[in-house]
């Protein structure tokens, strides 16, 4: 029996409209989505799901959630070696978000991912992050290192002054607890900013 990854691989050779048709079984819906893509509209999964019948929408959202969980289980074996590993690990969670979210990745002594945890959900321009919550979760899973990730819905991945302050505070707090902050990744539009790569940790 084919798994979800094999099915996704088979769909890669299809055009956008063909993929939508596979999902909707409706040529009119497929045509509408294709027109949106050709215009360069910022089409999200939610936009596509809104065009589906209620039953197909529920099925599509369930498949997306299952796919994320499978990735999550597979990624639990991932070893973080550099910023690109972090970017690829969290990309399914951080892409196409309309509001800011902040996540923490917790690692063991071998830099193997122990746990991923969403810390906060905010608005369009910011999200409140409590350092105590990040450290509490790190202690719960016996992490020896951590990585912070958050997105900028604007698409601009350059960190703000608030991002800089948060990074410095978390780094210092982590050092006190002997839990090292390895990186802070800011997700933009198909690109990212790494504090470690930029020598700012």
C-alpha positions as CSV (number, residue, x, y, z in Angstrom):
1,X,0.0,0.0,0.0
2,X,1.3,3.4,-0.9
3,X,2.1,5.8,1.9
4,X,1.3,9.5,1.9
5,X,4.8,10.5,0.7
6,X,4.6,8.2,-2.3
7,X,1.3,9.7,-3.3
8,X,2.6,13.2,-2.9
9,X,5.6,12.2,-5.1
10,X,3.3,11.0,-7.8
11,X,1.4,14.3,-7.8
12,X,4.5,16.4,-8.3
13,X,4.5,15.9,-12.0
14,X,0.9,17.3,-12.2
15,X,0.2,21.0,-13.0
16,X,-1.4,23.2,-10.3
17,X,-4.8,22.9,-12.0
18,X,-4.5,19.1,-12.2
19,X,-3.6,18.8,-8.5
20,X,-6.7,20.9,-7.6
21,X,-8.8,18.8,-9.9
22,X,-7.6,15.6,-8.2
23,X,-8.6,17.2,-4.9
24,X,-12.0,18.7,-5.9
25,X,-13.1,16.5,-8.9
26,X,-14.5,19.8,-10.2
27,X,-13.2,21.4,-13.4
28,X,-14.7,24.8,-12.6
29,X,-13.1,25.0,-9.1
30,X,-9.8,23.8,-10.7
31,X,-10.0,26.6,-13.3
32,X,-10.7,29.3,-10.6
33,X,-7.7,28.3,-8.5
34,X,-5.5,28.1,-11.6
35,X,-6.6,31.7,-12.6
36,X,-5.7,32.9,-9.0
37,X,-2.3,31.3,-9.3
38,X,-1.6,32.7,-12.7
39,X,-2.5,36.2,-11.5
40,X,0.0,35.8,-8.7
41,X,-2.5,35.9,-6.0
42,X,-1.3,34.8,-2.5
43,X,-3.4,31.6,-2.4
44,X,-3.3,29.6,0.9
45,X,-4.5,26.1,1.7
46,X,-7.5,27.8,3.5
47,X,-8.4,29.6,0.2
48,X,-8.5,26.3,-1.7
49,X,-10.4,24.5,1.1
50,X,-13.1,27.2,1.0
51,X,-13.8,26.2,-2.6
52,X,-14.5,22.6,-1.7
53,X,-17.7,21.0,-0.6
54,X,-18.0,20.6,3.2
55,X,-17.3,16.8,3.0
56,X,-14.2,17.3,0.7
57,X,-13.0,20.2,2.9
58,X,-13.1,18.1,6.0
59,X,-11.3,15.3,4.2
60,X,-8.6,17.7,2.8
61,X,-8.0,19.2,6.2
62,X,-7.8,15.8,7.8
63,X,-5.2,14.7,5.2
64,X,-3.2,17.8,5.8
65,X,-3.2,17.3,9.5
66,X,-2.2,13.6,9.1
67,X,0.6,14.6,6.8
68,X,1.9,17.1,9.3
69,X,1.8,14.5,12.1
70,X,3.7,11.9,9.9
71,X,6.4,14.6,9.2
72,X,6.4,15.4,12.9
73,X,7.1,11.7,13.9
74,X,9.8,11.3,11.2
75,X,11.4,14.6,12.1
76,X,11.7,13.5,15.7
77,X,14.8,11.5,14.5
78,X,16.3,14.6,12.9
79,X,19.7,15.8,14.0
80,X,20.2,19.6,13.7
81,X,23.5,20.5,12.1
82,X,22.9,23.9,10.6
83,X,20.2,26.5,9.9
84,X,18.9,24.8,6.8
85,X,18.0,21.8,8.8
86,X,15.9,24.0,11.1
87,X,14.3,25.8,8.2
88,X,13.3,22.5,6.5
89,X,12.1,21.0,9.7
90,X,9.7,23.8,10.6
91,X,8.7,24.9,7.1
92,X,5.4,22.9,7.1
93,X,4.4,24.6,10.3
94,X,5.6,28.2,9.5
95,X,4.5,28.6,5.8
96,X,1.4,30.4,4.7
97,X,0.5,31.6,8.2
98,X,-1.6,34.8,8.3
99,X,-0.5,35.7,11.9
100,X,2.7,35.4,13.8
101,X,3.5,32.1,15.6
102,X,6.4,31.3,17.8
103,X,7.8,27.7,18.2
104,X,10.6,26.2,20.2
105,X,12.6,23.1,19.2
106,X,14.1,21.2,22.0
107,X,17.2,19.0,21.5
108,X,19.3,16.5,23.5
109,X,23.1,16.4,23.9
110,X,23.5,15.0,20.4
111,X,21.5,17.8,18.8
112,X,18.7,15.4,18.1
113,X,15.2,16.8,18.1
114,X,13.4,15.8,21.3
115,X,10.3,17.9,20.9
116,X,8.7,20.8,19.0
117,X,6.3,23.1,20.8
118,X,4.2,26.0,19.7
119,X,4.8,28.7,22.3
120,X,2.4,31.5,21.2
121,X,0.0,32.7,18.5
122,X,-0.3,36.4,17.9
123,X,-1.5,39.0,15.4
124,X,-0.3,40.2,12.0
125,X,2.8,42.1,13.3
126,X,3.7,40.4,16.7
127,X,3.2,37.7,19.1
128,X,3.8,37.7,22.9
129,X,6.5,35.2,24.0
130,X,7.1,34.3,27.6
131,X,10.6,33.1,28.2
132,X,9.5,31.3,31.3
133,X,7.2,29.1,29.2
134,X,10.0,28.2,26.8
135,X,12.3,27.2,29.7
136,X,9.6,25.3,31.5
137,X,9.0,23.2,28.4
138,X,12.7,22.6,28.0
139,X,13.0,21.3,31.5
140,X,10.0,19.0,31.0
141,X,11.7,17.2,28.2
142,X,15.2,17.3,29.6
143,X,16.5,19.4,26.7
144,X,20.1,20.5,26.8
145,X,19.7,23.0,23.8
146,X,16.9,24.9,22.2
147,X,16.0,26.7,19.0
148,X,13.5,29.5,18.6
149,X,11.5,30.0,15.4
150,X,8.9,32.5,14.4
151,X,7.4,33.9,11.2
152,X,6.8,37.3,9.7
153,X,3.5,37.3,7.8
154,X,4.7,40.4,5.9
155,X,7.2,38.1,4.1
156,X,10.2,40.2,5.3
157,X,12.5,37.9,7.4
158,X,14.7,40.7,8.8
159,X,14.4,40.6,12.6
160,X,12.9,43.5,14.5
161,X,14.3,45.2,17.6
162,X,11.8,43.1,19.7
163,X,13.2,40.0,18.1
164,X,16.7,41.0,19.0
165,X,15.7,41.7,22.6
166,X,13.9,38.4,22.9
167,X,16.9,36.5,21.5
168,X,19.3,38.1,23.9
169,X,17.0,37.5,26.9
170,X,16.4,33.9,26.0
171,X,20.1,33.3,25.4
172,X,21.0,34.7,28.9
173,X,18.1,32.9,30.6
174,X,19.1,29.6,28.9
175,X,22.7,30.0,30.0
176,X,21.6,30.4,33.6
177,X,19.8,27.0,33.3
178,X,22.6,25.4,31.2
179,X,20.3,25.1,28.2
180,X,22.0,26.6,25.2
181,X,20.1,28.7,22.6
182,X,21.5,27.3,19.3
183,X,19.7,29.6,16.9
184,X,16.7,31.8,16.3
185,X,15.1,31.5,12.9
186,X,12.8,34.1,11.4
187,X,10.7,32.8,8.5
188,X,9.8,35.2,5.7
189,X,8.5,34.6,2.2
190,X,10.5,31.5,0.9
191,X,13.6,32.7,2.9
192,X,14.8,32.9,6.4
193,X,17.1,34.8,8.8
194,X,19.4,32.8,11.1
195,X,20.9,34.6,14.1
196,X,23.6,31.9,14.3
197,X,24.5,32.3,10.6
198,X,24.8,36.0,11.0
199,X,27.0,35.7,14.1
200,X,24.5,37.3,16.4
201,X,24.4,34.6,19.1
